[in-house]
Amino acid sequence: MFGRIAPRYDLLNHLLSGQIDRYWRWRLVREVRPYLRMRGARVADFCCGTGDLALALGRERLRNRPSEGLPLLTTDFCRPMLQRAQQKMHRAGLACMLAEADASRMPLPDSCLDLIAIAYGFRNLANYRSAAREFARLLAPEGCLAILEFSRPTAHVWGGLFEVYFRHVLPRLGNAISGSGGAYSYLQESVRRFPAPEEVCDLLVEAGFARVETRSLTGGVSALYLAYR
């Protein structure tokens, strides 16, 4: 399914969100800027999709540490998505290491990363708790896990409008433009099944993170989770 929608994935992200997805990624990058300024920081973008977040992270680190040239670890389990991420990073002149891998079972040693970022991929993992434990294993002490994920608006009027759009407009439009029968119906269902922010925070603490913070974005349409080892 992800492979089929890869050619139009960026177009649909920007169109269906009204370009607000760019702002959401910018918020994540702003929050993790201290890690991107660290000398020798080991940074990874898991479930990278077509690489928009990897691109934003790589550009921000290049601005802060132009002489280091450290590669960004960029991973996804869908090869067509990963190939598009590779093309973007190459065009931007950013160093990256690409890996076709399952983010919840990474072939990496303990404490090997300082920052793990994930944008709208966490809810697609088979088991949230085991994935969170894996991320805690991979992060060095004081490392950070930054997760951007869809949420459900809490304001009554805004929440009602969003629900109509999300249930009736987005799936039809997304499925029609992507040419993939159920991909954007899956998006709607996966967001509906995803735990509430309070539950996500609890499972991150249970996984071994010492401190977890949340940021509600655009009236609760998205949430940013920052979990620290």
C-alpha positions in Angstrom: 0.0 0.0 0.0 2.7 2.5 0.9 4.7 1.6 -2.2 1.6 2.3 -4.4 1.1 5.8 -3.0 4.8 6.8 -2.9 4.7 8.7 -6.3 2.0 11.1 -5.1 2.7 10.9 -1.3 4.2 14.4 -1.1 1.5 16.0 -3.2 -1.2 14.5 -1.0 0.5 15.4 2.3 0.6 19.1 1.3 -2.8 19.1 -0.4 -4.8 17.3 2.3 -3.3 19.2 5.2 -3.5 22.6 3.5 0.3 22.8 3.7 0.1 22.7 7.5 2.3 19.5 7.5 5.3 21.8 6.8 4.6 23.7 9.9 4.3 20.5 12.0 7.7 19.3 10.9 9.2 22.7 11.5 7.9 22.5 15.1 9.6 19.2 15.6 12.9 20.5 14.2 12.7 23.6 16.4 12.2 21.5 19.6 15.2 19.2 18.9 17.5 22.0 17.7 19.8 21.6 20.8 20.6 18.0 19.5 21.2 19.2 16.0 23.7 21.7 17.4 25.6 19.1 19.4 29.1 18.1 18.2 29.0 14.6 16.8 25.3 14.1 17.4 24.0 10.8 16.0 20.6 11.5 14.4 18.1 9.2 12.8 14.8 9.6 11.1 12.8 6.3 11.4 9.7 5.6 9.2 11.0 8.3 7.0 8.6 8.0 4.2 9.7 10.2 1.3 12.1 12.0 3.5 10.6 15.4 4.2 11.5 15.3 7.9 15.0 13.9 7.1 15.5 16.8 4.8 14.4 19.4 7.4 16.6 17.8 10.1 19.6 17.6 7.7 19.3 21.2 6.6 19.0 22.4 10.2 22.1 20.5 11.3 24.0 21.7 8.3 23.2 25.3 9.2 24.4 24.7 12.8 27.4 22.5 12.1 28.4 23.1 8.5 31.9 21.6 8.9 30.9 18.2 10.3 29.1 16.6 7.4 27.8 13.7 9.6 25.3 11.5 7.8 21.8 11.2 9.0 20.5 7.7 9.4 17.3 7.5 7.3 15.1 4.3 7.5 11.9 3.0 6.2 10.5 -0.5 5.6 9.0 0.5 2.2 11.6 0.7 -0.6 9.8 3.0 -3.0 9.4 5.6 -0.2 13.1 5.2 0.8 14.2 5.6 -2.8 12.3 9.0 -3.0 13.9 10.0 0.3 17.3 9.2 -1.2 16.7 11.4 -4.2 15.7 14.3 -2.1 18.7 14.1 0.2 21.0 13.7 -2.8 19.5 16.8 -4.6 19.9 18.8 -1.4 23.6 17.7 -1.0 22.9 16.2 2.4 24.8 13.2 3.7 22.7 10.3 4.7 22.8 6.5 5.3 19.7 4.8 4.1 18.4 1.5 5.5 15.4 -0.6 4.5 14.5 -1.8 8.0 11.7 -2.3 10.6 12.0 0.6 13.0 10.8 -1.6 15.9 13.7 -4.2 15.3 16.7 -2.2 14.3 20.0 -4.0 13.8 21.9 -1.5 15.8 23.8 -1.6 19.2 22.5 -0.2 22.5 22.9 3.6 23.1 24.0 4.3 19.6 21.9 7.4 18.8 21.3 10.8 20.4 18.1 11.7 18.6 15.4 9.6 17.0 12.7 11.4 15.1 9.5 9.9 13.6 6.8 11.9 11.7 3.5 10.1 11.2 5.0 6.6 11.2 4.6 5.6 14.8 1.0 4.6 14.5 1.8 2.3 11.6 4.1 0.1 13.8 2.7 -3.3 14.8 3.3 -2.9 18.5 3.7 0.5 20.1 5.1 -0.7 23.4 7.8 -2.9 21.9 8.7 -0.2 19.5 9.0 2.4 22.3 11.3 -0.1 24.2 13.4 -0.5 21.1 13.8 3.3 20.8 14.8 3.6 24.5 17.4 0.9 23.9 18.9 2.7 20.9 19.1 6.1 22.6 22.2 7.2 24.6 21.7 8.7 28.1 20.0 12.1 27.8 19.0 11.2 24.2 15.6 12.3 22.8 12.8 10.6 20.9 10.6 13.1 19.0 7.3 11.7 17.6 4.9 13.7 15.4 1.6 11.9 15.2 -2.1 12.6 14.4 -4.4 13.2 17.3 -8.1 14.1 17.8 -9.1 17.8 18.3 -10.7 18.4 21.7 -12.4 21.8 20.9 -16.1 21.1 20.2 -16.7 23.2 17.1 -13.2 22.7 15.6 -13.4 19.0 16.5 -16.7 18.6 14.7 -15.5 20.3 11.5 -12.4 18.2 11.5 -14.4 15.0 12.0 -16.5 15.7 9.0 -13.4 16.5 6.9 -11.5 13.5 8.2 -14.3 11.0 7.8 -15.9 12.1 4.6 -13.6 14.3 2.5 -10.1 13.2 3.1 -10.5 9.5 2.4 -12.4 10.1 -0.9 -10.0 12.8 -2.1 -6.9 10.9 -1.0 -8.0 7.6 -2.5 -9.0 9.2 -5.8 -5.7 11.2 -6.3 -3.4 8.5 -5.0 -5.0 5.8 -7.3 -4.7 3.4 -4.3 -8.2 2.1 -3.4 -8.0 2.1 0.4 -4.8 3.9 1.4 -6.5 7.0 2.8 -9.3 5.0 4.3 -6.6 3.2 6.2 -5.2 6.6 7.3 -8.5 7.5 8.8 -8.9 4.1 10.5 -5.3 4.1 11.9 -5.8 7.5 13.4 -9.1 6.4 15.0 -7.3 3.4 16.6 -4.3 5.3 17.8 -4.1 5.9 21.6 -4.9 9.3 23.1 -1.9 11.5 24.0 -2.1 10.6 27.7 -1.9 6.9 26.8 1.1 7.5 24.5 2.9 9.3 27.3 2.2 6.5 29.7 3.6 3.8 27.3 6.7 5.9 26.7 7.3 6.1 30.4 6.8 2.4 30.8 9.3 1.8 28.0 12.0 3.5 30.1 11.9 7.2 29.2 12.7 9.4 32.2 10.6 12.4 31.0 7.9 12.9 28.4 6.4 16.2 27.2 3.6 16.8 24.7 2.8 19.7 22.4 -0.7 20.0 20.9 -0.6 21.4 17.3 -3.3 23.0 15.3 -6.1 22.6 17.8 -5.1 19.0 18.5 -5.0 17.7 15.0 -1.4 16.7 15.5 0.6 16.1 18.7 4.4 16.3 19.2 5.8 13.9 21.8 9.3 14.6 23.3 10.6 11.7 25.3 14.0 11.9 27.1 16.3 9.1 28.3 
